């Protein structure tokens, strides 16, 4: 028996429709019995969407702060308290992870400790990382030192203020009226 071109075309369409129907049934049952998928969709994703929807018109800084936590707030603090032409000595991952004096753990997660992530918030400021200290020509041009968990106070060219754990200070001197001297201290 010889089938015409029209009959072959309809046969192919019918086979494809049947295959799609079978795959949909299999897919439906697979999702229904997949506990990881059910957890991700029914609790995790839906809960996050319910949290995010009311904040859709919130400022970008607030949304990024909610997503990235203290790491982002620290970078925003540095950005807001340094001039755009600042060259900043930026702490290492170990500085972020070490707990503050008298604390069990650091408030930072270390998500934004690499140079590229930090520059996305701090641009047009320049950063000198701990592994570049002394090796980069920018070391001589550093204007500010980022203090985190009480670390990097030794980079300052003057006696640091007592009780400073988190902040940004000029490398050469402290001018009380300058906005860069604002610092966050542990309670």
Number of C-alpha atoms within 10 A of each C-alpha: 3 6 9 8 9 8 11 12 12 11 13 11 12 12 12 12 12 12 11 12 12 12 12 12 10 12 11 11 11 12 12 11 10 10 11 10 14 13 12 12 12 11 11 12 12 13 12 10 10 10 11 14 9 9 11 10 9 10 9 10 13 13 15 14 16 13 11 15 16 18 21 23 17 20 21 17 18 25 20 13 18 22 15 13 11 19 23 26 26 24 22 18 16 11 21 23 16 18 17 19 13 7 11 9 13 17 17 23 15 18 15 21 21 14 14 12 13 19 17 12 16 21 14 14 17 21 24 22 17 16 10 13 15 11 11 12 11 17 18 11 15 19 21 25 26 22 26 27 24 21 20 18 19 12 15 18 11 13 10 15 11 7 12 18 21 18 21 27 28 22 21 14 15 17 11 9 8 12 14 21 18 16 18 16 13 14 5
